[in-house]
Amino acid sequence: MGHLSTSERVDAAKVICNNGQVTQVIFSDKNGKLKLDNSVDGKIDMDVNNNDVKAGSLTACISENGKVGKTELNDPPVSTFIGPKILGVQFLAPLKWDKIIMISLLHFTFLYGGLQYSFRKRILGTLWSLFMGGCAGFGVTAGAHRLWSHRSYKAKLPLRVILMLCFCAAGQNTLYEWVRDHRVHHKFSETDADPHNSKRGFFFAHVGWLMMHKHPEVLRRGRQLDMSDILSDPVVQFHQKYFIPLKLLFCFVLPVIVPVYFFNDSWYWAMMTEMVLRYTFSLNFTWSVNSAAHMWGTRPYDKRIKPSESIAVSIVAMGEGWHNYHHVFPWDYKAAELGNYSLNITTLWIDLFAKMGWAYDLKQPSKDLVRRTIAKYGDGTHPEFGHHSSEVPMPDQATEDR
């Protein structure tokens, strides 16, 4: 997709220029569709679409030498952000019925297929599903999360390509959307600006947030983020440009073809296993970090915040469940203090790639800073340290000083 046609009305827009050239255009049309175009030398070469914006109003447009230089966007008032009332239940946000239907059908089919599944009859198919699930998880945890969202380590081109392709196998949103939402989540955790605010309940934090339009604060804060590092990465640019074919190929097509042609599996069970069972498990494992790891568990590093340490989530999410630690030290490439690879398989893989030289500049806080943080803010459940008085930077300040 490229520029808007002259017949298409623009109700909201934001244009960012660099040296007289348009580098980024964000606008929403009359139907509330948000489109992000990244331009180089005035040519738009990619876009990202979603339906999370209700159109605001274009209030100012400044141009220089015939080129758009700046526009300003008025956000729609928060007071108008309200959902429908269904069977006496008032929803707090407008619903996305297409997502509700798709996610519901996926889970009903998951239950139907799960009741019929036989591990003994499909040993190779099951092992293939576990392999694909691991690849998809690695793309999310080591790629979208620890590399692109938090920049907790650096990766050379071959590893970034592997991570991007593995992320495609997870079948989630684009890398740009994933990183933007996650950065907003960390910066405004458990507020209206948090895309999956756990204060709105387990279901909302787990999957409900995908079934509703984003709160205006999420959109406002998201537009304030500096995403230039993501947009400038050629691997991410390629992913954004060919997102749909890449997602279809690596999440659905290839995972189904392999068991059919190499393991003599039936098309029905190959599709049921890869397109439904493995995919549903993968999604819920990722979602559990937003829900369960923000509600249940200990808080040995900072008792003042909701993210918690969850062994169960760490197991299914490849080490992402040590969430209290992660929110205090988000730049740590391990996303945990623990060095036990069995509960943090993502760290094992990053360390292996580091030995190959493909991952480097692995960031970690000092052990002294961790100790002092535990002593001052922890809930007393850390196995090694107890409470004692000590001065330590606030978690936010520690993040800024990394």
C-alpha positions, 0 to 999 in steps of 0.5 A: 500500500502507498499514498492515500488516493485523492478521493480518500478523506484523511481525518487524522495525520501525523507527518515526520520529516527529516531534511525536507524529506518525509520519513514517516507518515501516520494517518487514519481514514474515515473508517478509523484505520491507522496506517503507518508509512515509512518513507526514504527520500520521499518514497513510501516503501512500507505500511502497517495497518490496524483498527485501533484508532478512531479518527481525530482531526487534522488541525495544522499542516506546515509545508516547506518548498511544496513538501509537507513539513509538520502536521498536528493531530487532535486525539478524540476525547477519552470520554467518548471511548466506551464499548457496547452494553450486551446482556446487561454487561457494559464493556469499557471499550469498543469491541473488535468482532472479527478478532472475537470470532477468530480467536473464539473459533481457534480455541473451540477448534483447539478443544475439538482437536485436542480431544481426538489427538493421539501422541502415540500415533503421531510421535514424529508429528508431535516432535515436529510441533515441539520443534516449531513451537520452540522456534516460534517461542525463540523468535518472540523471546530472544527476538521481538522481546529481548533484542528489538524491544529492550536492546538487551544485546546486539545481534549480527545480521544472520542471527537477526534474520533467524530471529525474524523468521522464527518470529514469523512462525509465531503468527503474531502481530508485526515486529513494529506493533509488537515492540511498540506495544511492549515498550508502552507496556513497560513505560506505563505498566498497569495504567490506561496506557498499558495495552494489556493492563492487568488491573482490568482483570486476567481475561483482559490482560491475557487475550481480551485486549486483542478483542477490543480497541486500544484505550486512547492513552495507549495510542497517545503514548505509543505515538510518543515513543522513539521507534527509529531504531526499529524502522531503521533495521533492514531486517525489520523493514523486510519483515514489515514489507512482506509480513503477510506472506512471511507469516503465512509461509512460516507459521502455517504452510511450511509447518504443515507441508513437512509432516505430510511429505516427510512423516507420511502424516495426513493433511487433516492432522498436519493442519490440525496440529500445526495450524490449531494445536501448536499455534494455540499453545504458542499464543497462550504461552506468550499471553501468560506473561501478560496475565499470570506473570502480572498477578500471581507469584512473589516479588523479591525485587520490587514489591511495589509493582504487580509483575511477579516471579512465576516458575510455571510461566517461565517453563512454558514461555522459555524463561520469560516468567521471572517477571518481577526481575524483568520489570526492574531490570528490563535491559538484562539479556537474561530477563532473569537473575537465575542462571538455570538454563532449564528454566530459561532456555532463551538465555541458553540459546543467546549464550550459544550464539554469543560463543559463535560471535553472532550475539554480543554486547550482552547487557546485565546489571551489576550484582551489587545493584541487584543486591541493593534493590532486593534489600530495599524494595523486595518482599523478602522472598529472595532465597539469598538476601533479606531486608536491610537498609541501603540506598538504591536508585529507583527502578526507573532511574536504574533503567535510565542509567543502564 
